């Protein structure tokens, strides 16, 4: 926990009130009927805020949760209240379908709940920007187009995949789907550069479409680098020239070792790292 | 809500304390990292209590949640406190992995949380014991042997399947897996009788192994009726001589209409209904 973190402020707001517990009847707990976002607070700015709000809205729509149009500005106010003078941290926003009865059927009127929590920025080793060691998980992600791409609250797949290693020298584990195709890391998206083309797994059947993943794909477009969403095996990914991981909190970590194989941080990876630095420092 | 329900008593205990809200940092909410049971309270007895406790224990083991050996007797005491003089109702027990940080990795020591809630018995139309109308859902369950069979808190599949109909005349929807094989109802298990053999979907890849499903399979054994766990399509199931649904709260509902097709309550279905009546009335 960062020592600069001002502990006097409330750390969680539920529907705008300082509170840190939720009704046990909430469908978020009962069924995982909800979505969440993890947003980087950097130099007092909320990085890619609009994109996070858009994904939250889309997730709510897919799960039949009413998210009022003005909720984005409401959430922004609440986040600013929570942050106070803090300039660095991680904001987690959960929207649940609210309290229901005991059955799976949603009540006729959904009274969605919003939970906003401020966490200190996790203290990862500084050298992760130079490269990380990763492994391949044995756990396989099921194919489910109706839930694919979404950051919903049903995350047992990630919990079980992440439980495969305890060694803190391992930064991430890569997970395949039940067909053996690479999907993502347990908490990050995977990118490869091969013969001058940017590759990342297609997420139509499984996985979470990260906001930082979108930013990388758009950046590739902006710099004229061809990108493709692909369905490839672990062995095929390991033939790449460069490999890296992204998420909204870590930014970008180059991969320097994947299972037994060594990789080197390449030029294209450096270009994306610089773009993320720019995003974090200048907000563009 | 049943009018005989004594509203003065607490309705929820968390870790034995009267309380109806849970920390938002709980992994049950964040990831659905937990399991639950729904137990019938009938004539003051907790039906198939030991079996429910056993499934709870097995689910916790599969999800890396520490469930102390004495927890069964602890839960029993808490349930009896909640029930007071109430003789009829539904007990829901949730065990979560407890509070963790922001990541998928479980903390080194899991401080599991237990939530016990008493609900009134749902008031289904009385004629459902004579037969119900059901539909086939479009939603497909993903194949995931690591989670199959378990009553865990990741239930978006059931929420989305159940959202396909609002007509209260439809009692249940049958859901297939992504391979097109029948798995279960959204809240019940499916049985068929065909040529004197009891059939029910194999649940090694998807679905919840209901406690009442186990009771039916054991009852079949006890009365010398052959049973098989099978992988069949909707059309194949519809060729059965008898069809019925089970769960711990409803007991058994014969199927009288499935999509466009009419069915009739058969003799074998009646035998199982009688056994469940006996279980509820005499506890054997």
Interface residues (C-beta under 8 A of the other chain):
Chain A: X12 X14 X20 X21 X22 X23 X24 X25 X26 X27 X28 X29 X30 X31 X32 X33 X36 X38 X63 X64 X90 X92 X94 X96 X97 X102 X103 X104 X105 X106 X115 X117 X119 X122 X139 X140 X142 X143 X144 X146 X147 X152 X153 X154 X155 X156 X157 X158 X159 X160 X161 X162 X163 X178 X186 X187
Chain B: X12 X14 X20 X21 X22 X23 X24 X25 X26 X27 X28 X29 X30 X31 X32 X33 X36 X38 X63 X64 X90 X92 X94 X96 X102 X103 X104 X105 X106 X115 X117 X119 X122 X139 X140 X142 X143 X144 X146 X147 X152 X153 X154 X155 X156 X157 X158 X159 X160 X161 X162 X163 X178 X186 X187
